[in-house]
Amino acid sequence: MAESTKSGTSGVPSSSTASRSDDEYKFTFESVLDNSSHIEADSNPHDIYDTQSLSDSIADFREEFGRTYHSFRAGSYYFPNDPTEAERMDEQYEIVKIVMDGRLHLAPFSREKYPKKVLDIATGTGLWAIEMGDEYPDAEIIGTDLSPIQPPFVPPNVRFFVEDSTEDWDYPPAEFDLIHTRITIGCWADMKKEVIARAFHHLKPGGWLECQEVPGMPHCDDGTMPSDYDWLKWTLELYDSSRLANRQVDVGEQLKDWMREVGFVDVHEAVFKVPLNGWPKDTRLKHVGMMWQRNLLDGLQGFSLGFFSKHLGKTQEEIEVSLVDVRRSLFDRKIHAYHKLYVVYGRKPDEAATAPEARGGKNAEGE
């Protein structure tokens, strides 16, 4: 559900960009490494350089549990980045797009009034960044992630970097018109400090931050979800293990308050229901629920292995056995459970300069 993957691992342009000719694309596979000898001290760390300089250690993913995981800042993100997870994240992207009626964002931009420079934090395989590049061809779109899994051919106004966004962001203050996150569950120890405060610092006055997040907890409005519902019990285990890992999996309803506390104004919140399966009578919601059910089933192993093995002391075999009933529970349409998609966006005031909590970057937490 987050930072490591979305799609495009084959290097083939996504369906939204497949109609372009090869001449309209350029290879923009980039990485920013600590102590990189090929970048001069006073140069821009985001200048394009030859892909051969990409560190072997970053491209050589770690293998565990029969899955692969990012090697840059290894272990900081618990979900896999292999083709199985990439396909799931690709479908997740399409589900969110359906729920949002095809809109890439709710922040008030248009083709006539477009964001000139955009930063997509935890871009995964970059589908949102790529489609933003198509939607706003005169904008500059930057996507960052721990895993270099973005497709090699992208719109000429889109670039990707390997970065750890929990650390200092290598951009000038007041640089971006729009900063974006989407389903970064499990990425952050403190999203308010690591993302929201830093975004405030790096946005231009009048720029927007938009967070599209799905916390892990299921909800139910009609009392049909019992306390022993296996998906609910699994979610509580996920929450327990994520706290031990110091990773947030519950970010959603806090976003509007965090944005206001940091200094954003004109903060808006839209909440969408995403059913756990096809239980709704409404045709559209039923379709979304069936897609979401398949997505959760495809991702369940990857969501569980890292957290449960490292912080609950379970073996892979024990985890796999425990997931049998969890999977079965997702087929029960008598239980009317759903997740919430929070889309929260706020504006940096025209007179604002920076956020106090963003000053000092990764030392803002007193480390």
C-alpha angles and dihedrals in degrees: 000000000000156000107001108058151010113148147295098088090142091063092239116135114256120257090259091062103029093102093066120099119244090251090065093061135070132192107252105168104150140165137191112213131185113256092004106184093204093061116076116228094247097040128101106269089215097060111128115256135174114291091230087075091066107118115253089222091062095048092043100081121208116251122218134150088006090297133099127239136189116278099198105091086358116215098017092105119046104201124086128252102204127124092269091058091040092058090048092051090048090057091044088056091053092048092054089047091054092047090051092049092249095305118139092203142359096216109112102265129127139172088268093047103028130168107258095205125025132185120200109196115207091008096177107196089346105248094142092047092047094050090046088054090054093044094049107028093174093053126091111234122195124186125190131192143152091244125062093218101124119125114267096230115059138150111294092247094057126086133175132207135188104236141148104231092193086074132059113311112235096223133101118256117267091022106132138058094199133020118188142190129182126190097335093164111162095015102101141056089196115005092185093061100028098046116006099046092042091047089054089053095049099042121095115243104277092026124131137232116203123187120189106189139165115201115211100241116103120223134205130191103191105048095252095122109085124204090248094055103136096223089053092048090050090050091053089052089050090052092049094049093044091055089053088049091048091236125131118232096160103067115137121081092043094061099086092050093045091052092050092046091053091050108267118143133198088039113182130188128198119182122199127190117232111190118222091227141349097297098119119097091215107097096222095047090045090055092047090048093052091050092047091049091055090046093052092047091051092049102039097094093048092047091052110039102068099040098039097044097045100038107023096040095236125150120231090251092052091049094049092050092049092052094061093080092039091057091045091053092061090066094059105106092181087076109075099203128153143174124233123236109206117201108187124172133174140176129237106233116253091240096046122112108180144332116259091222091055094057110102094025112221091009091063089098091058096258 
